[in-house]
Amino acid sequence: MGKNSAGRISILGLFAAIIILQNYVPIIGYLPVGPLNITTIHITVIIAAVVLGPVDGAIIGGIWGIADWIRALTVTSSVLGNIVMVNPLISVLPRILIGLIAGWLFTKLARNHAKLTVPLVISGVVGALVNTILVLGGIAIFFGKGSAVLAAINFQALTPYILFVAGTNGIPEAIAAGILVPLISLPLLKYTKLGKQRFNK
């Protein structure tokens, strides 16, 4: 039990290191598109969730959210990200729920351990959409009527554009998750000790 716990903590640490690297190294985790960024970090969170389980997935998602929140506070995010992502209900909560929901959904769908591809595709797409929908919802709720943070930007007029662009970005993010999550997770689940333990929970 001790070895298993130590191994799990080590894997969590590895995923956390990857998340932090993706957050701070240009192009690895965020691809700049206009005023917003297309992210690939959600894929790492979803892989952690399906391989390790929903609780560990939520932890990794939370690490991403906190790192994103810190980026916004330290003015290393995008122009709009420095305003929008300062709110932890937009930057942190959705990322926790990515791991929780994707991991839980995969557990429910993966009843036949020999056929994991479809559950992995569904979990990847749903996890990506959770992020997109909750972040967009947060922007609409908290900034749809303007921004007290930066009066120089007319957020009331800009919010529809932000939602459109972010929603458009969400489509390739979901497609990428649907393709990459199975490609990376399937070997981990089938051929590693950690992956095999996933089904013994």
Rosetta blueprint (number, residue, H / E / L):
1 M L
2 G H
3 K H
4 N H
5 S H
6 A H
7 G H
8 R H
9 I H
10 S H
11 I H
12 L H
13 G H
14 L H
15 F H
16 A H
17 A H
18 I H
19 I H
20 I H
21 L H
22 Q H
23 N H
24 Y H
25 V L
26 P L
27 I L
28 I L
29 G L
30 Y E
31 L E
32 P E
33 V E
34 G L
35 P L
36 L E
37 N E
38 I E
39 T E
40 T L
41 I H
42 H H
43 I H
44 T H
45 V H
46 I H
47 I H
48 A H
49 A H
50 V H
51 V H
52 L H
53 G L
54 P H
55 V H
56 D H
57 G H
58 A H
59 I H
60 I H
61 G H
62 G H
63 I H
64 W H
65 G H
66 I H
67 A H
68 D H
69 W H
70 I H
71 R H
72 A H
73 L H
74 T L
75 V L
76 T L
77 S L
78 S L
79 V L
80 L L
81 G H
82 N H
83 I H
84 V H
85 M L
86 V L
87 N L
88 P H
89 L H
90 I H
91 S H
92 V L
93 L H
94 P H
95 R H
96 I H
97 L H
98 I H
99 G H
100 L H
101 I H
102 A H
103 G H
104 W H
105 L H
106 F H
107 T H
108 K H
109 L H
110 A L
111 R L
112 N L
113 H L
114 A L
115 K L
116 L L
117 T H
118 V H
119 P H
120 L H
121 V H
122 I H
123 S H
124 G H
125 V H
126 V H
127 G H
128 A H
129 L H
130 V H
131 N H
132 T H
133 I H
134 L H
135 V H
136 L H
137 G H
138 G H
139 I H
140 A H
141 I H
142 F H
143 F H
144 G L
145 K L
146 G L
147 S L
148 A L
149 V L
150 L L
151 A L
152 A L
153 I L
154 N L
155 F H
156 Q H
157 A H
158 L H
159 T H
160 P H
161 Y H
162 I H
163 L H
164 F H
165 V H
166 A H
167 G H
168 T H
169 N H
170 G H
171 I H
172 P H
173 E H
174 A H
175 I H
176 A H
177 A H
178 G H
179 I H
180 L H
181 V H
182 P H
183 L H
184 I H
185 S H
186 L H
187 P H
188 L H
189 L H
190 K H
191 Y H
192 T L
193 K H
194 L H
195 G H
196 K H
197 Q H
198 R H
199 F H
200 N H
201 K L
